[in-house]
Amino acid sequence: MKIILNGQAKQIAVTYTVGQLVSELFPSGKGIAVAINQSVVPKSEWPTRQLSPNDQITLITATQGG
């Protein structure tokens, strides 16, 4: 199935959760925010929230700076 991840097309398995995607890309899972189709997904929903074809997913990582 195809999703759009930060503006880039990506192929993933048909049954894939937000949690699986985050774990694959950011193993620590810390400092990450997720939005699907411009709606923020709370971290508590990541393990059960299934991705759908053509979902537009934005992953944002927190950075430190001054």
N, CA, C and O atoms as a GROMACS GRO file, in nm:
protein
  264
    1MET      N    1   0.086  -0.117   0.000
    1MET     CA    2   0.000   0.000   0.000
    1MET      C    3   0.090   0.123   0.000
    1MET      O    4   0.200   0.120   0.055
    2LYS      N    5   0.043   0.228  -0.061
    2LYS     CA    6   0.121   0.352  -0.071
    2LYS      C    7   0.068   0.456   0.028
    2LYS      O    8  -0.053   0.478   0.039
    3ILE      N    9   0.162   0.520   0.099
    3ILE     CA   10   0.131   0.634   0.183
    3ILE      C   11   0.221   0.750   0.139
    3ILE      O   12   0.317   0.730   0.064
    4ILE      N   13   0.190   0.868   0.186
    4ILE     CA   14   0.275   0.984   0.161
    4ILE      C   15   0.335   1.022   0.296
    4ILE      O   16   0.264   1.063   0.388
    5LEU      N   17   0.467   1.009   0.307
    5LEU     CA   18   0.538   1.035   0.431
    5LEU      C   19   0.626   1.158   0.413
    5LEU      O   20   0.724   1.154   0.338
    6ASN      N   21   0.591   1.266   0.483
    6ASN     CA   22   0.664   1.392   0.472
    6ASN      C   23   0.686   1.431   0.325
    6ASN      O   24   0.794   1.474   0.286
    7GLY      N   25   0.580   1.416   0.245
    7GLY     CA   26   0.583   1.459   0.106
    7GLY      C   27   0.640   1.358   0.008
    7GLY      O   28   0.644   1.385  -0.112
    8GLN      N   29   0.685   1.242   0.056
    8GLN     CA   30   0.745   1.140  -0.030
    8GLN      C   31   0.659   1.013  -0.028
    8GLN      O   32   0.613   0.970   0.078
    9ALA      N   33   0.637   0.954  -0.146
    9ALA     CA   34   0.562   0.828  -0.153
    9ALA      C   35   0.644   0.717  -0.088
    9ALA      O   36   0.766   0.711  -0.104
   10LYS      N   37   0.576   0.630  -0.015
   10LYS     CA   38   0.642   0.517   0.052
   10LYS      C   39   0.550   0.397   0.046
   10LYS      O   40   0.429   0.409   0.069
   11GLN      N   41   0.605   0.281   0.014
   11GLN     CA   42   0.530   0.157   0.014
   11GLN      C   43   0.544   0.089   0.149
   11GLN      O   44   0.655   0.076   0.202
   12ILE      N   45   0.432   0.045   0.205
   12ILE     CA   46   0.433  -0.026   0.333
   12ILE      C   47   0.339  -0.146   0.322
   12ILE      O   48   0.264  -0.159   0.225
   13ALA      N   49   0.345  -0.232   0.423
   13ALA     CA   50   0.254  -0.347   0.428
   13ALA      C   51   0.110  -0.299   0.443
   13ALA      O   52   0.085  -0.189   0.492
   14VAL      N   53   0.016  -0.381   0.401
   14VAL     CA   54  -0.126  -0.344   0.406
   14VAL      C   55  -0.172  -0.320   0.549
   14VAL      O   56  -0.248  -0.227   0.574
   15THR      N   57  -0.128  -0.403   0.642
   15THR     CA   58  -0.166  -0.384   0.782
   15THR      C   59  -0.046  -0.324   0.855
   15THR      O   60   0.047  -0.396   0.892
   16TYR      N   61  -0.049  -0.195   0.874
   16TYR     CA   62   0.063  -0.123   0.934
   16TYR      C   63   0.006  -0.017   1.026
   16TYR      O   64  -0.090   0.052   0.991
   17THR      N   65   0.065  -0.006   1.144
   17THR     CA   66   0.017   0.094   1.239
   17THR      C   67   0.114   0.211   1.245
   17THR      O   68   0.228   0.203   1.198
   18VAL      N   69   0.067   0.320   1.303
   18VAL     CA   70   0.152   0.436   1.325
   18VAL      C   71   0.272   0.396   1.411
   18VAL      O   72   0.385   0.436   1.384
   19GLY      N   73   0.247   0.315   1.514
   19GLY     CA   74   0.355   0.270   1.602
   19GLY      C   75   0.463   0.194   1.527
   19GLY      O   76   0.582   0.213   1.552
   20GLN      N   77   0.423   0.108   1.434
   20GLN     CA   78   0.521   0.033   1.355
   20GLN      C   79   0.603   0.128   1.268
   20GLN      O   80   0.725   0.112   1.257
   21LEU      N   81   0.538   0.224   1.208
   21LEU     CA   82   0.608   0.320   1.122
   21LEU      C   83   0.709   0.401   1.203
   21LEU      O   84   0.823   0.417   1.161
   22VAL      N   85   0.666   0.452   1.316
   22VAL     CA   86   0.756   0.532   1.400
   22VAL      C   87   0.873   0.447   1.448
   22VAL      O   88   0.987   0.493   1.447
   23SER      N   89   0.846   0.324   1.490
   23SER     CA   90   0.953   0.235   1.539
   23SER      C   91   1.055   0.205   1.430
   23SER      O   92   1.175   0.195   1.457
   24GLU      N   93   1.007   0.192   1.308
   24GLU     CA   94   1.097   0.164   1.195
   24GLU      C   95   1.189   0.283   1.167
   24GLU      O   96   1.308   0.265   1.142
   25LEU      N   97   1.134   0.402   1.172
   25LEU     CA   98   1.210   0.522   1.135
   25LEU      C   99   1.286   0.584   1.252
   25LEU      O  100   1.394   0.640   1.233
   26PHE      N  101   1.230   0.575   1.372
   26PHE     CA  102   1.289   0.635   1.491
   26PHE      C  103   1.279   0.534   1.606
   26PHE      O  104   1.185   0.540   1.685
   27PRO      N  105   1.375   0.442   1.615
   27PRO     CA  106   1.365   0.335   1.716
   27PRO      C  107   1.340   0.382   1.859
   27PRO      O  108   1.272   0.312   1.935
   28SER      N  109   1.394   0.497   1.899
   28SER     CA  110   1.371   0.542   2.036
   28SER      C  111   1.229   0.593   2.056
   28SER      O  112   1.174   0.584   2.166
   29GLY      N  113   1.168   0.646   1.950
   29GLY     CA  114   1.032   0.697   1.957
   29GLY      C  115   1.017   0.823   2.041
   29GLY      O  116   0.905   0.867   2.067
   30LYS      N  117   1.129   0.882   2.082
   30LYS     CA  118   1.122   1.000   2.168
   30LYS      C  119   1.128   1.128   2.085
   30LYS      O  120   1.201   1.135   1.986
   31GLY      N  121   1.052   1.227   2.127
   31GLY     CA  122   1.054   1.357   2.061
   31GLY      C  123   0.989   1.357   1.925
   31GLY      O  124   1.026   1.438   1.840
   32ILE      N  125   0.894   1.268   1.902
   32ILE     CA  126   0.828   1.256   1.772
   32ILE      C  127   0.682   1.298   1.785
   32ILE      O  128   0.614   1.266   1.883
   33ALA      N  129   0.635   1.371   1.685
   33ALA     CA  130   0.492   1.403   1.674
   33ALA      C  131   0.445   1.350   1.539
   33ALA      O  132   0.518   1.354   1.440
   34VAL      N  133   0.321   1.302   1.536
   34VAL     CA  134   0.265   1.243   1.414
   34VAL      C  135   0.132   1.309   1.382
   34VAL      O  136   0.046   1.328   1.468
   35ALA      N  137   0.116   1.344   1.255
   35ALA     CA  138  -0.013   1.392   1.204
   35ALA      C  139  -0.049   1.308   1.082
   35ALA      O  140   0.036   1.278   0.998
   36ILE      N  141  -0.174   1.271   1.073
   36ILE     CA  142  -0.225   1.199   0.957
   36ILE      C  143  -0.336   1.283   0.896
   36ILE      O  144  -0.433   1.318   0.963
   37ASN      N  145  -0.318   1.315   0.770
   37ASN     CA  146  -0.414   1.398   0.699
   37ASN      C  147  -0.445   1.526   0.777
   37ASN      O  148  -0.560   1.569   0.789
   38GLN      N  149  -0.339   1.585   0.830
   38GLN     CA  150  -0.341   1.714   0.901
   38GLN      C  151  -0.410   1.709   1.037
   38GLN      O  152  -0.450   1.812   1.091
   39SER      N  153  -0.425   1.588   1.094
   39SER     CA  154  -0.479   1.574   1.229
   39SER      C  155  -0.376   1.505   1.316
   39SER      O  156  -0.325   1.398   1.281
   40VAL      N  157  -0.344   1.566   1.429
   40VAL     CA  158  -0.245   1.508   1.520
   40VAL      C  159  -0.299   1.377   1.578
   40VAL      O  160  -0.416   1.366   1.615
   41VAL      N  161  -0.210   1.278   1.585
   41VAL     CA  162  -0.245   1.148   1.642
   41VAL      C  163  -0.175   1.137   1.777
   41VAL      O  164  -0.052   1.137   1.783
   42PRO      N  165  -0.251   1.128   1.886
   42PRO     CA  166  -0.190   1.115   2.019
   42PRO      C  167  -0.105   0.988   2.028
   42PRO      O  168  -0.139   0.885   1.969
   43LYS      N  169   0.004   0.996   2.101
   43LYS     CA  170   0.095   0.882   2.114
   43LYS      C  171   0.023   0.759   2.168
   43LYS      O  172   0.059   0.646   2.134
   44SER      N  173  -0.078   0.778   2.251
   44SER     CA  174  -0.152   0.664   2.307
   44SER      C  175  -0.225   0.584   2.200
   44SER      O  176  -0.259   0.468   2.222
   45GLU      N  177  -0.250   0.644   2.083
   45GLU     CA  178  -0.320   0.576   1.974
   45GLU      C  179  -0.225   0.510   1.873
   45GLU      O  180  -0.270   0.433   1.788
   46TRP      N  181  -0.095   0.539   1.882
   46TRP     CA  182   0.000   0.486   1.784
   46TRP      C  183  -0.005   0.335   1.769
   46TRP      O  184  -0.002   0.286   1.656
   47PRO      N  185  -0.012   0.256   1.879
   47PRO     CA  186  -0.008   0.110   1.862
   47PRO      C  187  -0.128   0.052   1.788
   47PRO      O  188  -0.118  -0.055   1.728
   48THR      N  189  -0.242   0.121   1.791
   48THR     CA  190  -0.363   0.064   1.731
   48THR      C  191  -0.411   0.138   1.607
   48THR      O  192  -0.496   0.086   1.534
   49ARG      N  193  -0.360   0.256   1.582
   49ARG     CA  194  -0.406   0.336   1.467
   49ARG      C  195  -0.351   0.280   1.337
   49ARG      O  196  -0.231   0.289   1.310
   50GLN      N  197  -0.439   0.221   1.256
   50GLN     CA  198  -0.401   0.162   1.128
   50GLN      C  199  -0.385   0.270   1.023
   50GLN      O  200  -0.460   0.368   1.020
   51LEU      N  201  -0.286   0.253   0.936
   51LEU     CA  202  -0.268   0.344   0.824
   51LEU      C  203  -0.354   0.297   0.708
   51LEU      O  204  -0.379   0.177   0.693
   52SER      N  205  -0.399   0.391   0.627
   52SER     CA  206  -0.484   0.362   0.511
   52SER      C  207  -0.413   0.406   0.384
   52SER      O  208  -0.325   0.492   0.388
   53PRO      N  209  -0.451   0.347   0.269
   53PRO     CA  210  -0.389   0.389   0.144
   53PRO      C  211  -0.401   0.539   0.123
   53PRO      O  212  -0.505   0.599   0.150
   54ASN      N  213  -0.293   0.598   0.075
   54ASN     CA  214  -0.284   0.741   0.043
   54ASN      C  215  -0.292   0.834   0.163
   54ASN      O  216  -0.310   0.954   0.146
   55ASP      N  217  -0.280   0.780   0.286
   55ASP     CA  218  -0.271   0.868   0.402
   55ASP      C  219  -0.153   0.962   0.384
   55ASP      O  220  -0.047   0.920   0.337
   56GLN      N  221  -0.171   1.087   0.421
   56GLN     CA  222  -0.062   1.183   0.420
   56GLN      C  223  -0.013   1.198   0.563
   56GLN      O  224  -0.083   1.253   0.649
   57ILE      N  225   0.107   1.147   0.588
   57ILE     CA  226   0.162   1.140   0.722
   57ILE      C  227   0.276   1.240   0.735
   57ILE      O  228   0.366   1.245   0.650
   58THR      N  229   0.272   1.317   0.842
   58THR     CA  230   0.380   1.409   0.873
   58THR      C  231   0.442   1.366   1.004
   58THR      O  232   0.374   1.358   1.106
   59LEU      N  233   0.573   1.338   1.000
   59LEU     CA  234   0.648   1.307   1.122
   59LEU      C  235   0.739   1.424   1.152
   59LEU      O  236   0.815   1.470   1.066
   60ILE      N  237   0.731   1.472   1.274
   60ILE     CA  238   0.812   1.586   1.316
   60ILE      C  239   0.896   1.543   1.434
   60ILE      O  240   0.846   1.480   1.527
   61THR      N  241   1.025   1.577   1.431
   61THR     CA  242   1.113   1.547   1.543
   61THR      C  243   1.149   1.675   1.616
   61THR      O  244   1.173   1.778   1.554
   62ALA      N  245   1.151   1.666   1.748
   62ALA     CA  246   1.190   1.781   1.829
   62ALA      C  247   1.340   1.798   1.822
   62ALA      O  248   1.415   1.700   1.819
   63THR      N  249   1.384   1.923   1.819
   63THR     CA  250   1.526   1.953   1.820
   63THR      C  251   1.555   2.055   1.928
   63THR      O  252   1.469   2.133   1.968
   64GLN      N  253   1.677   2.052   1.975
   64GLN     CA  254   1.718   2.152   2.074
   64GLN      C  255   1.798   2.260   2.003
   64GLN      O  256   1.866   2.236   1.903
   65GLY      N  257   1.788   2.375   2.056
   65GLY     CA  258   1.863   2.486   1.998
   65GLY      C  259   1.849   2.610   2.084
   65GLY      O  260   1.779   2.611   2.185
   66GLY      N  261   1.916   2.712   2.043
   66GLY     CA  262   1.910   2.832   2.125
   66GLY      C  263   1.894   2.957   2.048
   66GLY      O  264   1.888   3.065   2.106
   0.00000   0.00000   0.00000
